[in-house]
């Protein structure tokens, strides 16, 4: 599961965090599921996100993708 976070407003950030919270149960029940978060939210808050979302497998900054 890949979530692309384009957060300009706090409400958009809250929606992404809520979705990731809901996916925590999926990850618990199906540890084979891979969760990834990408987008500008990751770029600005990667350390905070890694510590608060340990069930997410990958945090990908937008600049980590090649054209």
C-alpha positions as CSV (number, residue, x, y, z in Angstrom):
1,X,0.0,0.0,0.0
2,X,1.5,3.3,-1.1
3,X,0.1,6.6,0.3
4,X,1.1,9.8,-1.5
5,X,1.0,12.7,0.9
6,X,0.6,16.1,-0.6
7,X,-0.2,18.2,2.4
8,X,-0.8,21.9,2.0
9,X,-3.2,22.1,4.9
10,X,-3.4,20.6,8.3
11,X,-6.6,18.8,7.4
12,X,-4.8,17.0,4.6
13,X,-2.1,15.9,6.9
14,X,-4.6,14.7,9.4
15,X,-6.3,12.6,6.8
16,X,-3.0,10.9,5.9
17,X,-2.2,10.2,9.5
18,X,-5.8,8.9,10.1
19,X,-5.5,6.5,7.1
20,X,-2.1,5.3,8.3
21,X,-3.6,4.7,11.7
22,X,-6.3,2.6,10.2
23,X,-3.8,0.6,8.2
24,X,-2.0,-0.3,11.4
25,X,-4.6,-3.0,12.1
26,X,-4.1,-4.4,8.6
27,X,-0.4,-4.6,9.1
28,X,-0.9,-6.3,12.5
29,X,-3.2,-8.9,10.9
30,X,-1.2,-9.3,7.7
31,X,2.5,-8.6,8.4
32,X,3.3,-9.4,4.8
33,X,1.6,-6.2,3.7
34,X,4.1,-3.5,2.8
35,X,3.2,0.1,3.8
36,X,4.9,3.1,2.2
37,X,4.5,6.8,2.6
38,X,5.7,9.3,0.0
39,X,5.2,12.9,-0.8
40,X,6.0,16.3,0.6
41,X,4.9,15.3,4.1
42,X,7.7,12.8,4.3
43,X,10.2,15.4,3.0
44,X,9.5,17.9,5.9
45,X,8.9,15.5,8.8
46,X,10.7,12.2,8.1
47,X,12.3,11.7,11.5
48,X,9.0,12.5,13.3
49,X,7.1,10.2,11.0
50,X,9.5,7.3,11.4
51,X,9.3,7.4,15.2
52,X,5.5,7.8,15.3
53,X,4.6,5.3,12.6
54,X,6.8,2.2,13.2
55,X,4.3,0.0,11.3
56,X,5.2,1.9,8.0
57,X,7.9,0.1,6.1
58,X,9.2,2.8,3.8
59,X,9.3,6.6,3.9
60,X,10.2,7.9,0.4
61,X,11.0,11.6,-0.2
62,X,9.8,12.9,-3.5
63,X,13.4,13.5,-4.7
64,X,14.2,9.8,-4.2
65,X,12.4,9.0,-7.5
66,X,14.2,9.4,-10.9
67,X,12.4,10.7,-13.9
